[in-house]
C-alpha cells in the first residue's frame, strides 16, 4: 500500500506543477496519470496485442488528441488498452486531457 501511495505521489507531483500553470485545462490527476504511465516513457513499446511503439503525446495538437480519444471511445480506432481507457472518459475529460497534453512538451 505504501508503494502504491508513493507511486501516486510521484506521478502526481510533476502534473500538479503543470496544472497550476494551466487552470483552464485542469483534468483530475487520475485522468492525466492514466496517460503518462505509457505515453510519458521515452521509447516505450507495448507488447499487447502486438509490439507497438507508444507515441509521445506531450506537445501534440490538442484537437488531434481529442479526436483520437473520441475515435477510440467510439470504436473507430482500435487498441484494446486505449479503447478501455477512452470508454471511461467523458467529453469534458477528453477536452481537458487534450488541452493539458497539447500544452506540455
C-alpha positions as CSV (number, residue, x, y, z in Angstrom):
1,X,0.0,0.0,0.0
2,X,2.8,2.4,0.8
3,X,4.5,1.7,-2.5
4,X,1.2,2.5,-4.3
5,X,0.8,5.7,-2.4
6,X,4.4,6.8,-3.2
7,X,3.9,5.9,-6.8
8,X,0.7,8.0,-6.9
9,X,2.5,10.9,-5.3
10,X,5.5,10.6,-7.7
11,X,3.2,10.6,-10.7
12,X,1.1,13.5,-9.4
13,X,3.9,15.8,-8.5
14,X,5.0,16.9,-12.0
15,X,1.4,17.1,-13.0
16,X,0.5,19.3,-10.1
17,X,3.0,21.9,-11.1
18,X,1.8,21.8,-14.7
19,X,-1.8,22.0,-13.6
20,X,-1.1,25.1,-11.6
21,X,0.1,26.8,-14.8
22,X,-3.0,25.7,-16.8
23,X,-6.0,26.4,-14.6
24,X,-8.4,26.4,-17.7
25,X,-7.5,22.9,-18.5
26,X,-7.1,21.1,-15.2
27,X,-8.1,17.4,-15.6
28,X,-8.0,15.3,-12.4
29,X,-4.7,13.8,-11.6
30,X,-6.0,10.3,-12.1
31,X,-7.1,11.1,-15.7
32,X,-3.7,12.6,-16.5
33,X,-1.7,9.8,-14.8
34,X,-3.6,7.2,-16.9
35,X,-1.8,8.6,-20.0
36,X,1.6,9.3,-18.5
37,X,2.0,5.7,-17.5
38,X,2.7,4.7,-21.1
39,X,2.9,7.9,-23.1
40,X,5.3,9.6,-20.7
41,X,8.1,6.9,-21.1
42,X,10.5,7.8,-23.9
43,X,10.8,4.9,-26.4
44,X,8.1,2.8,-24.6
45,X,6.7,-0.1,-26.5
46,X,3.7,-2.3,-25.5
47,X,3.6,-6.0,-26.3
48,X,-0.2,-6.3,-26.3
49,X,-1.8,-7.3,-28.5
50,X,1.3,-6.8,-30.7
51,X,4.6,-4.9,-30.2
52,X,3.6,-1.3,-30.7
53,X,5.6,1.9,-30.3
54,X,3.7,4.2,-27.9
55,X,3.8,7.7,-29.2
56,X,4.7,10.7,-27.1
57,X,1.6,12.9,-26.6
58,X,3.0,15.9,-24.8
59,X,3.0,18.8,-27.2
60,X,0.8,17.1,-29.7
61,X,-2.0,19.1,-31.2
62,X,-4.9,19.3,-28.7
63,X,-7.6,18.8,-31.4
64,X,-5.8,15.7,-32.7
65,X,-5.6,14.2,-29.2
66,X,-9.3,14.9,-28.6
67,X,-10.3,13.4,-31.9
68,X,-8.2,10.4,-31.3
69,X,-9.6,9.7,-27.9
70,X,-13.2,10.2,-29.2
71,X,-12.4,7.8,-32.1
72,X,-11.1,5.2,-29.6
73,X,-14.2,5.6,-27.4
74,X,-16.5,5.2,-30.5
75,X,-14.6,2.1,-31.7
76,X,-13.4,3.9,-34.8
77,X,-9.7,3.4,-33.7
78,X,-8.7,0.1,-32.1
79,X,-6.2,-0.7,-29.5
80,X,-7.5,-2.7,-26.5
81,X,-5.9,-0.6,-23.8
82,X,-6.8,2.7,-25.5
83,X,-10.3,1.6,-26.1
84,X,-10.8,0.7,-22.5
85,X,-9.3,3.9,-21.2
86,X,-11.2,6.1,-23.7
87,X,-14.5,4.4,-22.9
88,X,-14.2,5.6,-19.3
89,X,-13.8,9.3,-20.3
90,X,-16.5,11.9,-20.6
91,X,-16.4,14.6,-23.3
92,X,-15.1,17.0,-20.7
93,X,-12.4,14.6,-19.6
94,X,-11.3,14.3,-23.2
95,X,-11.2,18.0,-23.8
96,X,-9.3,18.6,-20.5
97,X,-6.7,15.9,-21.2
98,X,-6.2,17.1,-24.8
99,X,-5.7,20.7,-23.6
100,X,-3.3,19.5,-20.8
101,X,-1.1,17.4,-23.1
102,X,-1.4,19.7,-26.0
103,X,0.3,22.4,-24.0
104,X,3.0,20.2,-22.5
105,X,6.3,19.2,-24.1
